[in-house]
Amino acid sequence: MRGQPGGEPNGFGFRTGVRSAKVAVGFAVYALVLGSILVGAGVVYFIGHREWLWLALMAAIEAVFVLAFGRLVAQARHRRPTP
């Protein structure tokens, strides 16, 4: 897939048919909340079983979710409308 001029990717929602930045941001929020709930459940489980290494891994996964959320929101807000 080609990006936009200057190497910028097409952005979140361009190939999926999402036409509104609000819908794209809403999906990003949904993905963040769902991921955070799953990571939270893992954190509770690993604390209960005193698995500190796995707990650290879950914290790293949550950091990736938050960073990906920021990137999705930035792409959704800076996308150009489809012709």
C-alpha positions in Angstrom: 0.0 0.0 0.0 1.2 3.5 -0.8 1.4 6.2 1.7 0.8 9.9 1.3 3.4 12.3 -0.1 6.4 12.6 2.3 6.2 9.0 3.4 3.2 9.5 5.8 1.1 6.4 6.0 -2.5 6.5 4.8 -3.6 6.6 8.4 -6.1 4.9 10.5 -9.4 4.4 8.8 -8.3 5.1 5.2 -8.4 1.5 4.0 -11.2 0.4 6.4 -13.9 2.8 5.0 -14.1 4.9 8.2 -15.1 8.3 7.0 -15.3 10.3 10.2 -12.4 11.1 12.5 -14.8 10.8 15.5 -15.6 7.2 14.5 -11.8 6.4 14.1 -11.1 8.0 17.6 -14.0 6.1 19.1 -12.6 2.8 17.8 -9.1 3.8 19.2 -10.8 4.4 22.6 -12.6 1.1 22.4 -9.4 -0.8 21.5 -7.6 0.9 24.4 -10.3 0.1 26.9 -10.6 -3.5 25.8 -6.8 -4.0 25.9 -6.6 -2.3 29.3 -9.3 -4.6 30.8 -7.5 -7.7 29.5 -4.2 -6.5 30.8 -5.8 -5.5 34.2 -7.2 -9.0 34.5 -3.8 -10.4 33.8 -2.2 -8.1 36.4 -4.7 -9.3 39.1 -4.0 -12.9 38.2 -0.2 -12.6 38.3 -0.2 -10.6 41.5 -2.4 -13.3 43.1 0.1 -16.0 42.0 3.2 -13.9 42.8 4.4 -14.0 39.2 6.4 -10.8 39.2 8.2 -11.4 35.8 4.8 -11.9 34.1 3.4 -8.9 35.9 6.3 -6.8 34.4 5.4 -8.2 31.0 1.8 -7.2 31.4 2.9 -3.7 32.4 5.0 -3.5 29.2 2.0 -4.7 27.1 -0.1 -2.0 28.7 2.5 0.6 27.7 2.4 -0.7 24.1 -1.4 -0.3 24.2 -1.2 3.3 25.4 1.5 4.2 22.8 -0.6 2.6 20.0 -3.7 4.5 21.2 -1.8 7.8 20.9 -0.6 6.9 17.4 -4.1 5.9 16.3 -5.6 9.1 17.7 -3.0 11.2 16.0 -3.6 9.4 12.6 -7.3 9.8 13.0 -7.1 13.5 13.6 -4.6 14.2 10.8 -6.1 12.2 8.1 -7.4 13.7 4.9 -10.9 13.0 3.7 -11.3 10.4 0.9 -12.2 11.8 -2.5 
